[in-house]
């Protein structure tokens, strides 16, 4: 069951999609690119990983603002 956290088809917007599963699976996609997969990582993200994901999203937003 995927759940769109934010999605827009407008030019210059990004989409952020979180995909939780009943078996503890969690995937995070940014503009269709997977930036986190709990199954691949072997655990839920710790604070350092959460900050890394936030920075990845912020960088993408900055790129769009500069364009």
N, C-alpha and C positions, 0 to 999 in steps of 0.2 A: 504494500500500500504506500505509494509515493504521495508526499504532500508538498505542494508548492508553497514555499515560504514567501517568495516574491517572484512574480513573473510579469513581463511586459513585452509586447512585440513592437513597441515604439522605438524608433531609431535612437541609439545612445543609451538605452536602458539595458540592464542586465537581469538575469534570472538566477535565483538561488533556490535550490530544491533539496529538501531533506527527505531521505527515504528510510524510515524505520520499518522494522519487521518484528513480528511476534517472537522470533528466536534470538532477539538481541542484535540483529543486524542494523547498521546505520550507515548510510551513504550520504555524502554531501556533494552536490554538483553545483558548479558555478559556470553559467553559460554553456551547459552541456558537457563540461569537462569535470570528471570526478576529481575532487580535491581531498576527499577523505573517505575511507572505507574501513569500518571497524573490523570486519573479517580479515582484511589484508593486514591491518595494524596489529591485530590480536587483542586489542583492548579498546575501551572507550577513551576518548582524548583526554589527556591531562591538561593542566592549566597552560603549560608551555605550548602544547599542540593547538589548544583553543586560540591562544594569542597568535600563533602562526597562521591559522585559518582566517582570523580577523584581519591580519595584515594582508593576506592574499586578496581578500575581498576589498579592502581599502585601496590597495594598489590598482585593482581593476576599475574601481570607481574613479580614481585619480586619472587613469588613462582616458576614461571617457570624458572627464571634465576638460582635459587638455585637447581633445580632438575637436 
